[in-house]
Each structure stands twice: as structure tokens, then as C-alpha cells.
């Protein structure tokens, strides 16, 4: 009996074809962003290569293959966070293969995720952020030439991310239209294509208005990106923003190693909660689909309560 054309293909080639279909589904049905799709492809390419070395295609994978793959990651020194992310991608991939009747069973059903504690980024104090913003504002008004434009752009980036808590991909991808459309809110398209409204404070409105005047002088009235650059994407990249931020940290007298774009998003959330903000409102502003993600920031409240008890409760003061 003649084998089908599909079974004649090498395992790696068949798995690659199925991976393309899986990524198309994520894009079309779930609105997955380009960065998300690239991350899935990297993780699943590695998994499929592991299977191909065993002469096995993804649709024929067994639970033992997946356990061996996780053990291989551990032997390579991969963190538990990496293993969890890879397993999550594998889990969704095999769910797709089963749903499309490409596989007869789901080999991941009996696999448990490696347990890990979610680690938050370094927590910036309010005075740290103030020091950073004041340095950025000073450089935006004193630097000259090309450095002046870059300093103004960096100042606006910092003001927006600390005032709104945007993800760095959402921040660098802001358009002029989004920033100028409504002075009171920014309309943000986040993960999964979900839109949300983020309030803009009077201070931030003024910063953006001032920056837009400078942007028109630098890039002309036809600029579409709020933070344009000459790169392939047309706007500032996350990596370039991170580098500029570390340079600014050094000038502000802060440790560049402890500062990243995400640490400013973390500071936004932590400082709001410390000031008594509602967790549900914070969830909406951060764009979290599940409030359990937002709850990681309640460590701020927990630490504050511990401090209150240790300072003011009579029993806590006893030796």
C-alpha cells in the first residue's frame, strides 16, 4: 500500500508546515501580535528540531518525548521560566493539532508545568522616578542639535510610560493620531487586539502637546509614528529605548542595571496601589486579561501593612 504524500515528507518539514498553520490561526482567530508570533515560532522551532532529531513529527509525539525535551532544557541550563513558556507553547500547539484532527491524542495532557515563583522587576521608589524624570526634562531643554531631539523624545517616552503604565511595545508603537485624538484618553490596542482607554493627566497632556510641536519641526506634519526612527519598523524599537533609558539612568545617578522599560510600568502599578488605587481599575489600565496577573502587585500593599503593624501595634513592639 502506497504511503500518503504527507507521510513521505521528513518529520521536520511536516512539523514546520503544521507550525505555519498554527501561527496563522493565532493571528487570524486570536489577533496575536507580531512579537508574540515570533516568540511562538522560536520556541516551537526548537521543540520541532528536538523531535526531528528523534525522527519524529509533532503529530506523532508522545508524552515521553515532551518530558525528555524538558529534561534537555534543564540540562542546557534553561531557567524554569523558560521551560514553562516553552511548555505553554507546546501545549497550545498540540491542542491545535488535536483540534484539526492532525493528531489522534494530546501528549501534553499529562504533563505538569515546572513550578516557579513569579519575580517582579526591581522596584523604583517615587524619588527614583522623580530623579529620572527631572534629569530627562533638564536634558530635553539644554541639549543641542540631534541630541536635543533625542532628549525630548526620551523625556516624552518616560512621562507617558510612568503616567499610563503602557507595555513597552504599546509605548514605542504609539501613533501621532492616537496621541492627539483625545486629550483626555489614549486608545491603546494591546495583547490579543483588545482595546482599552488609558486616562491622560493634565501634566502628561502638556508634555505630549509640547513634544508634538517639536516632532512636527523634526519630522514634518506627515509623521505617523509618535516616536519615529530611521529603522525598518519606522518607529523606535524596544531595544533602543532600553539603551537610552540606561544611559539616562547613569546621568541621573541611578544604577543602569536595575532599570528597564518594564521597571517603569512596574513602578506605575506599584505606586498607584501604594496610594490606594483599586485593583480592578489598575487591571483595566494595565490591560491584563486576568486579574490574577494584576494581583502580583499587591505585594506593595502587603509590605505596607507589615510596616504599619510593626510600627504601631503594641504587641509588635515587644521583644
PLY file of the C-alpha trace (Angstrom):
ply
format ascii 1.0
element vertex 319
property float x
property float y
property float z
element edge 318
property int vertex1
property int vertex2
end_header
0.00 0.00 0.00
1.40 3.39 -1.03
2.12 5.95 1.69
0.42 9.34 1.54
2.34 12.35 0.28
2.22 13.76 3.82
3.82 10.70 5.39
6.57 10.79 2.71
7.73 14.17 3.98
10.55 14.26 6.56
9.27 14.84 10.13
10.83 18.30 10.38
9.17 19.50 7.17
5.74 18.22 8.19
6.04 19.83 11.64
7.11 23.12 10.06
4.01 23.08 7.83
1.75 22.44 10.82
3.52 25.20 12.76
2.75 27.65 9.96
-0.92 26.69 10.20
-0.89 27.10 13.98
0.63 30.59 13.75
-1.89 31.59 11.08
-4.66 30.51 13.46
-3.20 32.59 16.31
-3.01 35.62 14.07
-6.43 35.29 12.42
-8.56 34.00 15.32
-6.84 35.44 18.38
-5.28 38.58 16.94
-1.81 37.65 18.22
0.76 40.43 17.76
3.83 40.01 15.55
6.16 39.82 18.55
4.00 37.08 20.08
4.02 35.08 16.86
7.80 35.37 16.59
8.20 34.14 20.16
5.95 31.12 19.47
7.90 30.32 16.32
11.27 30.42 18.11
10.06 28.17 20.93
8.28 25.68 18.69
11.10 25.58 16.13
13.38 24.44 18.94
10.86 21.81 20.05
10.29 20.54 16.50
14.05 20.34 15.91
14.34 18.17 19.04
11.63 15.86 17.71
13.15 15.78 14.21
16.46 14.60 15.68
14.49 11.65 17.02
12.95 11.04 13.62
9.52 12.02 14.89
6.99 14.61 13.68
4.98 16.70 16.13
1.71 14.92 15.33
3.31 11.62 16.41
4.93 12.96 19.60
4.37 11.12 22.86
4.36 12.33 26.45
7.80 10.77 26.89
9.18 12.98 24.10
7.94 16.11 25.84
9.33 15.04 29.22
12.68 14.31 27.57
12.60 17.72 25.89
12.02 19.45 29.23
14.88 17.43 30.75
17.10 18.52 27.85
16.24 22.15 28.52
17.16 21.68 32.17
20.47 20.07 31.19
21.22 23.07 28.97
20.76 25.38 31.95
17.44 26.88 30.86
15.51 28.59 33.64
12.21 27.27 34.93
10.54 30.34 33.46
11.87 29.39 30.01
10.72 25.80 30.46
7.25 26.97 31.50
6.99 29.27 28.49
8.14 26.55 26.08
5.71 24.05 27.58
2.87 26.55 27.29
3.62 26.98 23.58
3.87 23.20 23.11
0.59 22.71 24.97
-1.25 25.12 22.67
0.40 23.68 19.57
-0.72 20.14 20.38
-4.20 21.37 21.26
-4.32 22.85 17.75
-3.08 19.61 16.17
-5.77 17.65 18.00
-8.50 20.15 17.11
-7.55 19.98 13.43
-7.57 16.15 13.53
-3.87 16.13 12.63
-3.13 14.20 15.83
-5.22 11.48 17.44
-4.32 12.43 21.03
-2.78 15.23 23.07
0.55 14.10 24.58
0.76 17.18 26.82
-2.41 16.36 28.75
-0.48 14.53 31.50
2.49 16.92 31.65
2.68 19.31 34.60
4.31 22.73 34.27
7.52 23.35 36.24
6.58 25.40 39.28
8.21 28.79 39.65
7.78 31.94 41.64
6.93 34.98 39.60
9.73 37.52 40.04
8.92 41.19 39.80
11.40 43.68 38.35
13.42 45.96 40.59
11.08 48.33 42.39
11.83 52.01 41.80
10.92 54.40 44.56
8.90 57.54 43.83
12.04 59.60 44.45
13.98 57.45 41.93
11.36 58.14 39.27
11.28 61.85 40.11
15.06 62.00 39.79
14.88 60.24 36.43
12.11 62.47 35.06
13.81 65.67 36.25
17.06 64.63 34.55
15.21 63.81 31.32
13.38 67.15 31.40
16.62 69.07 32.04
18.40 67.37 29.13
15.40 67.99 26.86
15.82 71.75 27.40
19.64 72.00 27.49
20.94 69.55 24.87
21.56 70.89 21.37
21.32 69.60 17.80
20.37 65.97 17.28
20.89 65.30 20.97
18.17 67.84 21.75
15.61 65.94 19.67
16.56 62.59 21.20
16.38 64.06 24.69
12.90 65.47 24.01
11.76 62.12 22.65
13.14 60.25 25.66
11.52 62.70 28.08
8.12 62.18 26.44
8.58 58.39 26.47
9.30 58.40 30.20
6.42 60.70 31.05
3.96 58.53 29.11
5.08 55.15 30.47
5.14 56.30 34.09
1.80 58.11 33.80
-0.01 55.31 31.96
1.80 52.01 32.64
1.86 51.03 28.94
3.75 47.95 27.85
6.95 48.94 26.08
5.65 47.53 22.76
2.49 49.64 23.13
4.56 52.69 24.02
7.01 52.69 21.11
4.18 51.78 18.71
2.03 54.81 19.55
0.86 56.83 16.57
0.51 60.59 16.33
-3.21 60.07 15.70
-3.62 58.08 18.93
-1.79 60.71 20.97
-3.65 63.67 19.50
-7.12 62.16 19.01
-8.46 62.72 22.54
-6.65 64.90 25.06
-8.20 63.05 27.99
-7.51 59.45 26.96
-5.15 57.30 24.91
-6.77 54.49 22.95
-4.41 51.52 23.22
-4.58 48.32 21.21
-2.98 45.72 23.46
-2.47 41.96 23.53
-4.94 39.91 21.53
-6.15 43.05 19.74
-8.04 44.21 22.85
-8.55 47.95 23.02
-8.58 49.96 26.24
-8.76 53.61 27.23
-5.95 54.95 29.40
-6.53 58.31 31.14
-4.11 61.16 30.47
-3.30 63.55 33.30
-3.10 67.34 32.76
0.70 67.17 33.20
1.02 64.45 30.57
-1.30 66.33 28.18
1.06 69.30 28.36
4.16 67.13 27.85
2.62 65.47 24.77
1.44 68.80 23.32
4.93 70.29 23.71
6.52 67.20 22.20
4.15 67.22 19.19
5.33 70.74 18.30
8.94 69.51 18.39
8.01 66.38 16.40
6.50 68.45 13.59
9.66 70.54 13.38
11.82 67.42 13.26
9.78 65.05 11.07
7.25 67.30 9.35
3.48 67.36 9.58
3.11 63.97 7.85
4.73 61.91 10.62
2.60 58.89 11.54
4.61 57.44 14.45
4.81 59.37 17.70
8.40 58.19 18.21
9.82 57.83 14.68
13.24 56.46 13.84
15.13 55.52 10.68
14.94 51.79 11.40
13.00 49.17 9.46
9.91 49.44 11.68
9.74 53.21 11.25
9.46 53.79 14.97
11.79 53.49 17.94
12.46 49.88 18.93
12.10 48.46 22.42
15.80 47.64 22.50
16.86 51.18 21.56
14.55 52.68 24.18
16.08 50.36 26.80
19.59 51.51 25.85
18.64 55.18 26.01
16.97 54.59 29.38
20.12 53.03 30.85
22.18 55.96 29.60
19.76 58.37 31.26
19.87 56.37 34.50
23.63 56.82 34.69
23.25 60.58 34.20
20.59 60.66 36.92
22.84 58.86 39.39
20.81 55.63 39.35
22.03 52.08 38.73
21.53 51.38 34.98
21.47 47.61 35.63
18.37 47.91 37.80
16.42 50.00 35.29
14.43 48.79 32.29
11.31 49.98 30.43
9.27 47.36 32.29
10.52 48.60 35.67
8.75 51.90 34.91
5.49 50.04 34.16
6.02 48.19 37.42
6.61 51.49 39.25
3.38 52.90 37.81
1.40 49.93 39.14
3.17 49.69 42.49
2.94 53.40 43.27
-0.76 53.53 42.35
-1.53 50.61 44.65
0.56 52.14 47.42
-1.58 55.26 47.06
-4.78 53.24 47.48
-5.80 52.59 43.87
-8.48 49.98 43.15
-7.12 46.67 41.85
-9.82 46.35 39.16
-9.11 49.85 37.85
-5.41 49.03 37.73
-6.18 45.82 35.83
-8.00 47.83 33.17
-5.23 50.40 32.84
-2.52 47.74 32.57
-4.55 45.76 30.03
-4.43 42.47 31.94
-6.96 39.93 30.71
-6.92 38.14 34.09
-6.89 39.95 37.43
-4.58 37.26 38.85
-1.83 38.87 36.76
-2.52 42.23 38.39
-2.52 40.70 41.85
1.25 40.21 41.73
1.48 43.91 42.54
-0.39 43.52 45.82
2.98 42.75 47.41
3.20 46.53 47.74
0.12 46.62 49.92
1.31 43.61 51.91
4.65 45.23 52.69
2.93 48.47 53.64
0.61 46.64 56.04
3.56 44.80 57.61
5.26 48.15 58.20
2.12 49.63 59.77
1.72 46.67 62.13
5.40 46.59 63.12
5.40 50.31 63.89
2.05 50.78 65.58
0.75 47.53 67.09
1.69 47.27 70.79
2.46 43.54 70.61
4.82 44.05 67.65
6.97 46.39 69.75
7.57 43.77 72.45
10.93 41.98 72.49
0 1
1 2
2 3
3 4
4 5
5 6
6 7
7 8
8 9
9 10
10 11
11 12
12 13
13 14
14 15
15 16
16 17
17 18
18 19
19 20
20 21
21 22
22 23
23 24
24 25
25 26
26 27
27 28
28 29
29 30
30 31
31 32
32 33
33 34
34 35
35 36
36 37
37 38
38 39
39 40
40 41
41 42
42 43
43 44
44 45
45 46
46 47
47 48
48 49
49 50
50 51
51 52
52 53
53 54
54 55
55 56
56 57
57 58
58 59
59 60
60 61
61 62
62 63
63 64
64 65
65 66
66 67
67 68
68 69
69 70
70 71
71 72
72 73
73 74
74 75
75 76
76 77
77 78
78 79
79 80
80 81
81 82
82 83
83 84
84 85
85 86
86 87
87 88
88 89
89 90
90 91
91 92
92 93
93 94
94 95
95 96
96 97
97 98
98 99
99 100
100 101
101 102
102 103
103 104
104 105
105 106
106 107
107 108
108 109
109 110
110 111
111 112
112 113
113 114
114 115
115 116
116 117
117 118
118 119
119 120
120 121
121 122
122 123
123 124
124 125
125 126
126 127
127 128
128 129
129 130
130 131
131 132
132 133
133 134
134 135
135 136
136 137
137 138
138 139
139 140
140 141
141 142
142 143
143 144
144 145
145 146
146 147
147 148
148 149
149 150
150 151
151 152
152 153
153 154
154 155
155 156
156 157
157 158
158 159
159 160
160 161
161 162
162 163
163 164
164 165
165 166
166 167
167 168
168 169
169 170
170 171
171 172
172 173
173 174
174 175
175 176
176 177
177 178
178 179
179 180
180 181
181 182
182 183
183 184
184 185
185 186
186 187
187 188
188 189
189 190
190 191
191 192
192 193
193 194
194 195
195 196
196 197
197 198
198 199
199 200
200 201
201 202
202 203
203 204
204 205
205 206
206 207
207 208
208 209
209 210
210 211
211 212
212 213
213 214
214 215
215 216
216 217
217 218
218 219
219 220
220 221
221 222
222 223
223 224
224 225
225 226
226 227
227 228
228 229
229 230
230 231
231 232
232 233
233 234
234 235
235 236
236 237
237 238
238 239
239 240
240 241
241 242
242 243
243 244
244 245
245 246
246 247
247 248
248 249
249 250
250 251
251 252
252 253
253 254
254 255
255 256
256 257
257 258
258 259
259 260
260 261
261 262
262 263
263 264
264 265
265 266
266 267
267 268
268 269
269 270
270 271
271 272
272 273
273 274
274 275
275 276
276 277
277 278
278 279
279 280
280 281
281 282
282 283
283 284
284 285
285 286
286 287
287 288
288 289
289 290
290 291
291 292
292 293
293 294
294 295
295 296
296 297
297 298
298 299
299 300
300 301
301 302
302 303
303 304
304 305
305 306
306 307
307 308
308 309
309 310
310 311
311 312
312 313
313 314
314 315
315 316
316 317
317 318
